[in-house]
Amino acid sequence: MKKIICLSIAVLSLSMLSCNAQSEKPQQIQTLARLDAPSLSLTDFTDVAAASIDGVVHIKTEMTQLTPTYMSFFGFIVQQGVQRQVYNAYGSGVIITSDGYILTNNHVVQDAERIFVTFNDRRELPARLVGNDPATDLAVIKVEAENLTYIPFGDSDKVRVGEPVLAIGNPFNLTSTVTSGIISAKARNMHIIDNPRSNETPLESFLQTDAAVNSGNSGGALVNAHAELIGIVTAIASGNSGNYIGYSFAIPSNIAVKVASDLTRYGYVQRGYLGVQVTEVDANVARQTGARDTKGLYVASVVRNCAADRAGIQQGDIILRVAGKEVNTFAEMMEELGIFSPGDEVAVDYVRGGKAYTVKLKLLNSNGDTSIIRK
């Protein structure tokens, strides 16, 4: 039986730890600006690996746990004291600015008391947590350094199924490991993010690849043939062994750059919501609702006074496009919304009673307004 697992690897020190025109997408903040993609071969990945490998780091975290110790005293079990146990866990990260901002998975660093980063040239530096986002399983850490090699962001919307990719990370603590594969699928919702903050919905729309990754690859880079970062490696499909058996999953770069930008500016992700509950239009839903085909998302309900409600979208409508992009799955809609902020206007194309409509609406935050939410 297959299962999905996250990819940080724990190594033990004492015991086991485990809303009519297409809207423009928001620009990145200056420190996360994309570079012009280098002209590299689509078939020879040696130049791609050489251009990218210094931009991936090894992350070691340190945690402590206090465990009570007991003794027997005249037949009674009495607590004797507390034993302090130190644990180390390992993962990967991607340098995204020359002055030391590093993007990784939240599950790599979320419980860390201390964080250390080792570069490809074997230098080690302490790092601090800038911010984390459980809803996407992303986090940003920072080291005090300059002139670092970093990997420029690519446009994950342009990624095509069948496109060759490299995964770079530190599986099983084997540092600076490069594997190759192709994009096997897009917009996969694997239902593996189960611990977001209480008022947030997990945002899953993974790139699926057959590039081999294993425990320790979490937070590592998925790069295209132009040495651009198109994803953050996060999870694998595994057997009972917990090891790679054919597929791995990465958070698309367009989601990652939005999250990283917000975490570095605000310490909290400014997430825009439509305020609808939707159902994917398969053959069964099409028969029940009278839809003409199996495209789009059926609006099952609309949250009162939220963005969709204010724009006039109603229960029974079928949303076809968000910001000009077709959305046929919940994951596709969440991925597109995930790059926008409260206050951004996006175009939504929908069908009602067989007639097509387009409305431009303003996204709102989880509080129902457009104010900045801070941690």
N, C-alpha and C positions, 0 to 999 in steps of 0.2 A: 504494500500500500504506500502510495506516495504521500509526502507531506512537505510543507514549506517551512524552512527554518531561517532564522537570521544568522549572520555570518561572523560575528565576533567570536574569537576563541578564547576561552578561559584557561590559563595555566596556573597550576596550584603552587603556592608557596608552603602552606600548611595543610589546607584541606580544600575540598572542591567548591568552587563558586561558579557556580556558574553565574445697455440695452441697444437711418436706413442704410448707410454705407458701412462697409466693414470698418470696425474700430481699430485704431492703431494699438499695438501692444506697448505697455509701459517700458520705458528705457531703463537700463541698469544704472545704478549709481556709478560715479566716475571710477572708483577703485575696482569695479568689476567689469570695465569696458572690454568688449571683445577685441581681439587683434585680427588683422587681416590674415586669412588662412594661408599658410604656406603652400606652395605648389609641390605636392608630394605624390609619389606613385600610388596607384590604386591596387597594385598587385604585390609590390615589395614593401613589406611592413618594417624593414630594418630602420629606415629613416624616421618613420612614425614613432617607433619604439624609442629611438635615440632622442627625439624631440620631446618625448613625454615622460620618460621614466624618472627624470630628476624632479618632476612636478608631483610625484606621489610619495607619501611619507608613511613610515611605520609609527603607529600610536600605541603607547603602553599606558595603561591606567592603573592606579593603585587605590585600593579600598580596604577598609578595616571593618571587622565585625567583632563585637563583644559577645563572648559565649560564657555562660555561667559554668562553674565547675562545682562538683558535689563530693561529699564524703559521707561515709556511714559512721554514725555516732550512737553506740548502744542500740543498734537496730533501726535507728531513724536516719533518713537521708537529709542531710543538712547542706545548704549552699556554702561552699567554702570560699569562693571568690569569683573573679571574672578573668577569663583569658582573652587577650587581644590577639586576633588572628588577622594577618595581612594577606590580601589577595592581589594578584595581578591579572589583568585581562588585556588582550591585544586586538588590534584592528588596523585599518588603513585610513588615509586621508588624502585630499587633493589640495595642493597649494593653488589659490585662486587670485592672489595679489602678490606683488613683489615684496611687500612689506610685512608679510607673515600671516595673512588670514588663510585659514585652512578649513575646507568643507569636509564633513564626515557624516556618519550616521549617528542619530541620537542614541541608539542602543549601544554604541561603542563607548560613549562618554557620560551617559546620563547619571550614573551612580558614582562617578569618579571623585575621589578626594584630591588626587594629584594626577596630572597628565604630563607625559613626556613624549616628545616627538623626535624620531630619528630620521635623518635625511639620507638620501641615496649615497652621499659621500661619508656616511657614518657619524656625522656630527649629531649630538643630542642636545635638545633644548627643552626647558620646561614650557608648558603652555597653559593658558587660562581659557575657561569657557566664556565665550562672548554671548551666546544664546542658543537655545534649542527649541525645536518644534516637533513634539511627539506626533502631531497629526500627519506629518510627512516622513517621520523618522529621519530628520536632518538636524544637524547642529553645526555651529561655527566655533572654532577655537582660534587662538592667536598666539604666536610666538614673537618675541622681540628680535627681529632680524630685518635685513635690507638686501635688496638686489637678488632675491630668490627667483629661481626658475619657476614659472607657473604655467598652468595649462589654460589657454583661452577657451571660453565657452563657445560651443557650436549651437545651432538651431535644431533642437530635437523635433520640431514640427516637420522638418525637411527630411528626417530619417526615413528610409524606405526599407520594407521587408526584403531581406536578401542582401542588404548592404554589409560589407565586411567591417569588422570592428576588432579592437584589441581591448582586453581587460588587464589592468595593471594593479597589483596589490601585493599583499603579504600573506598568502595562505600558509597555515601551519607554521607561521613565523619564518617562512622562507622568503626573505626580503627581496623586493624588486623583481617580482615574478610577472612575466608577460605571457598571456595566452591569447589565442585568436579564435574567431568564429564569425557568425553572421547575425543580423537581426532576424529573429525567428517570428516575432509578432509584436504588436504595439497595443497600448491601452489595456493591459492586463490588470484586472482587479483580483488580487489573491486573498483578500480578507485576512491579512496577517498583521495589520496595525490595529491593536486592540486596546491601546492605553493612551489615547489623546486626552487633552484636558476636557473637563465635563461638558463644556458648551461647544465643542468642536466635533466635526465629522472627519474621520480618517480620509485622507486624500491619496488614493491609490490609482495610478495609471502607469504601470510599469512597462518599460521596454523589456522584452524577452529575448535572450540570446542563448546560443549554444556554446559560447566561450566558457571554458572550464574555470570555475572558481570554487573556493572552499572556505572553510572557517578561517577567518583572518583577512579575507578580501573585503569585508564590510567597510564601506566608506571609500573604497578604491575607485579608480577611474575606468570608465568605458569611453574609449576614444574612437573617432572615425578615421578614415584614410587621409584626412588633412590635419591630423594631430589636434583635433578639437574635442573638448569635453562634451559628450552628448548624454552622459548618464553617470549616476553614482551607484555603484554596485551595492546591493542591499540584501538579497536573499537567494536561496537556491531551492530547487525541487530535489528532495533527498529521499533515500530509502531509510531503512531502520538504522543504518550505520551513521546517518547524519551527514554523509558526504555527497558530493556532486554526482548526479546520475543522468545528466543530459541537458538541463535547462537552468539558467540563472536569470535574475531580474534586477533591473536598475531603474532608479528614479530619473525621469527625463530632465535634461539640463534646463529646459525653460521653466520648469517648476523649481528646480534647485537654485537658479540665479535669482528668482523672485524671493525665495525664502532667505537666501544668503544676504541679499540686499536689505531686507527688512530687519533681519537679526542684527546686522552691523549698524543700522541706523537707529532702530527703536528697541532692540532687544526682544521684540515680539512680532510675529507675522501679522500684517494687516490684510486680513482675508475678506474678500467680497462675496456676498451671497445673493442668489436669486430669490430664495424663499419658496421653493417648490419641492414637492415630492413627486418623483417620476417613476415610470415603469418602462422598461425597454419594450419596444413594439415587435414582438415575435409573431408567428402565425396565429397563435392562440389569442393573444391580445388584439390583433388585427380583426379577428372574427368577432370578438366580444364588443369591440368599440366601433366597428364599421370602418376602420381605416382602410385606405385603398391599397397600401403596400406595407411592407415591414421596415419602414425607415422612420427614424426619429424616436423621440421619447414622449410617451403619453403622460400628461399632467394629471396625477391622481388627486392632488390637493394643492392648495396655495395658502401660504401663511399670510394671515391678515396683516395689512399695512406694511408688508415687506416690498422689496423692489419689484417683483413680478406682479403683485397685487396692485401696486400703485400705477404700473404700466398697463393694466387691463388684461393681463393674462389670466385665463380661467381654467377651472377643472374641466377636463375633456379636450383641451387643446393638445396639439402634438408639436413639440418643438423640433425643428429640423436643423437649425444652425445657430451657433452662438459665436458672435464676432466673425461671421463669415465662414466658420468651420463647421462641417457636418458633424452632428453628434448623434450616433446611433446606440451608444452605450452610456451608462452612468459614468464609467471611468473617463470616457472621452469628454463629457460635459465638465466633470470635475477638473480634468487636466486643463481645459481651456479657461475655466473660471479661476483656476489656481494661479494664473500669471497676472491677474488684475487685483486692484485694491479698492476699498470702499471709496465711493466718489467717482470712480471711473465709469464712463458711459460705454455700454456695449450694445450692439445690434443683435436682436433676437428674431429669427424668422420662425414662424409657426403657422399651423393650419387649423382652422376652425370651420366645421361644417363643409369641408371640401374646398374652402377658399383660403388663399395664402395671404398672410399679413406679415409686416415687419414693424417692429417697434424698437425705439432706442430707449433704454432704461439705465438708471443710475444704480450701481451696486451699493449695498449697505453692509455694515458689519454685523456682528452677532448681537449688538445692542440695538440695532434698528436705526443707526445713524451713520455718519461718515467721519466721526472723530477718530483721532489716533488712540489706539489701545496700547497701553504700556504694561510691561510685566510688573 
